[in-house]
Each structure stands twice: as structure tokens, then as C-alpha cells.
Amino acid sequence: MSEETHPSTHPPLPPTTEDDRVSWLRLLRSRRVGVATFYRLLAEHGTAQAALQALPEVAKTAGMNDYTTCPEGVVLAEMRAARMAGAQLMCVTDPLYPAALRDIPDPPPMLWAMGDIGALARPKVAMVGARNASSLGTRMARALASELSKEGYVIVSGLARGVDTAAHAATLEGGTIAVMAGGVDVMYPAENTQLAQDILRNGLRVSEMPMGTVPQARHFPRRNRIISGLAGAVVVVEAAAKSGSLITARNALDQGREVLAIPGHPFDARAAGCNMLIRDGARLVRSAADVIEALPVDPSTPELPLADIIPTPPPEQRTLRDTADLHTRILDRLGPSPLAEDQLIRDLSAPARAVAPALIDLELDGRIRRQAGGLLSLAE
């Protein structure tokens, strides 16, 4: 959501007061404001307060009448819920915000965190895999995670069933980070409630979603980019040929992270994704030593002024009307029958770099469904 205006003559300002943090959160929670739009508005208007004042007019130029920003009361209620749950809010400019995550193309402007914040400062390895993992897969996840933990690495995963659960459970003492698809205070799946509580002893739960959010399918792809973004490498233990774990692996490659995979039997469908990754160049993992060898050297990060830490929005800007028009064209082309994404892009005669973010927006809004094999359809 952006308008064709000249950028502010002032650099974007970080939130330095409680009122500033409320304004950041209001801007981020406002309708149709995603991560990229948040940074663009901040760059154009200098402060979240100024961006909030400009938003209704920006929306009006795109044909969205009666647009209102997120009410202050909604954000204050979220912050009260966070205090009651013991969650801490981290802005992208805060010193404790993980530097590795700040370097990805679309870092969360704000994160809720519960537990030991110090876990973010330690070297991290992400571990993902099948929810219906085999007995061998879960044993391998436990063993590998335990070895890496003993070597001083924090394991990052998504608190899902299967591989995620095994990796977290094996590293409770050494510290583990669970990235939640819903609110940081919402236990999902319910069977992992005790594990989620145990993580808080020496580890951390984090989420970019509002407090109290019950996770839905569209939230998980966004969550996956945080899992890979926090870590220096992503290890895929078991994954089918079409799975969320492969989305995390693709995110990792886009973010410049190392991708590693544990090979499996060719007849086991749960190993198909890992075997494909290895075929395409991912490192084969036999033990923790293979993972540690692949990790990049962590150079010292120079100190930057807080304002310079705020990510620069993408250079190519579209007006809100352009975005709305593209969304309408996409929805007009799609129906209940699945259509290949590359065919949709050809039908639209639009560059893939413009269509891809629009598809993510529509998927997160629950208006389209992404199916196996790169197929898209209207949500039911």
C-alpha cells in the first residue's frame, strides 16, 4: 500500500517512546498493511504517526472509501495481553532484535517474544521436517539436535508435530527457539502445550502475529521465513516432495542461508523432498559435524545508527490502486479449478516480481489457495 509521493526528507525514525511503539504496532496492524508496505510508508513519511495520518487519504486515492487505521484501543489491548502473558515486544531497531533476521529481505518490523531473550544472541541452526515423520526420522532429529546443542548451537524450529517436536524436546536444556505461526501465547498444536511451556526455561517462543491469534494455514508460509532467517543454516530431516519444509528451504536459499538435508530411502515418500534437495545441491548430512562444517563464519557486525537499521523498502513502488487492480485481475483469472502459477503470470502479462508479492497478499488474506505442484485456486 503506497502512494506515488516523494520520500520524506527525514530518515525513518525508530520508536523511542511507548507512544512510538504503539504507533508502529497500529500501523503494522492496519488493514492491507503488510511488511513491505509498512517499511515503504515509514520511508515515505518518516514516522509511524505521520504514516497513520496519511493512510486514509492514500487508501482513498485507490478507491477504498471509509478506510480506517487500526484503532489505538486494539493495540493497547494487545499490549495488555502481552504483559499478562509475560511477552516482550522487540522492534527491528532494538539492540536485542536478532541481526541475522534483520538482514533478510522482509524482516518482521516487530516480534513478540517469551522466554530467554539471550537465546537470540547465540549461534543458531534451524531444523524442519515432516509432521508425520517416521520413527527413524524422529530419532535422527533428536540425535542431531542434541549433538548440535552440546556444541553450543540453539535449535530453531516451528513447534509442529513430528520433526519439530523431536528437535525442540531434545534441546530443552541447551536452549531452543520455537517460531509460532499464531500468537506467541497460543499453544498449537494443543498436544505440545507442555513442551511450549518447557521451552521457556532456557529457550524462547517468538511470533510476529498479534497476541491471541489462532494459527491458520495461510500464516505458516510467513512463519517459515522467520525460522530460516534466524539461523545460519537449515537442516531438512524428512520432507515430502510437496511440503512446508521445502518452502522453508527455498526461503533459506533466497536469504543466503546454507541448506542441508538428510538422505532417505528412495521408496519412502517422506524422504522424497530431502533427496530432491540433495540432488539439486543441498549438502548431505550424516552428523552434527557436517552441519557445523557448512556454517558460515560469523563476522562481526558494525554498529549502525538506529535509523539506519530500518530496512529500506523495495525500490519498485506501486500505488495502492495498482495493487488493488492487480489483485482484481488475479482473482478474475482464478476459479475453483487449480491453475499453474507460471500460466497465471503469462495470462496476466505481468512480471513475476510484481505478481509474486500480490499472490502472497491474497494467500495471507485467505482469498486464494496454494496447492501442491505450484497450483493456485480461489479459496472456498
Protein Blocks (a to p, Z undefined) as FASTA:
>chain_A
ZZdddddfbdcdddfbfklmmmmmmmmmpghiafklmmmmmmmnopaklmmmmmmmmmmm
nopahiacddfklmmmmmmmmmmnopacddfkbmklcfklmmpmbdcfbdcdedjfklmm
pccddddddfkbcfklmmmmmmmmmmmmmnopacddehighjlmmmmmmmmmnopadddf
bdfkbccdfklmmmmmmmmmmmccddfbdehiacdfklmmmmmmmmmmmpmbdcdfbdcf
bdfklmmmmmmmmnopacddddddfklmklmmmmmmmmnopacdfbfklmmmmpccdddd
ddddfklmpccddfbdcdfklmmmmmmmmmmmpcfbdcdfklmmmmnopafklmmmmmmm
mmmnopaccdehhiacddZZ
